[in-house]
């Protein structure tokens, strides 16, 4: 319920989206996307998830493995902040 209220609040006109730094969302990727997308992993060369520009480039496509609403909300905030 709390996440739903946060999403509604964020979508209200005139409300600024809170700035979210990459350091806030990186642990989500470390938990869900390791070892493949981090140093030494088989996908690291093509899609290194320890670099914010990779996440920005992929956008919401990263939600393939990240289905938790709270995590998705934080990532959306990061993506909006990165623009």
C-alpha positions, 0 to 999 in steps of 0.5 A: 500500500505504501508503494502505491501511495508513493507512486500516486504522489510522484505522478501528481502534477507539480510534484518533483520526482525525488533525485535518486543516486546510482549508489541507491539502486546499485545494491538492487542490481548486485542482488538480482544480477550478479554474477553475470553483469558484474566483473568476471561475469559472462555478460559484463563485457556487453552489459556492465551493471556497475555503470550507471550509463548501462542502466540508463541505456537499458531503461525499464528493460532491466525489469525483466528480473527485477519485479519488486515494486519498491525496487522498480520505483527506485529505479524509475526515480533514478532513470528520471534523475539521470535525464 
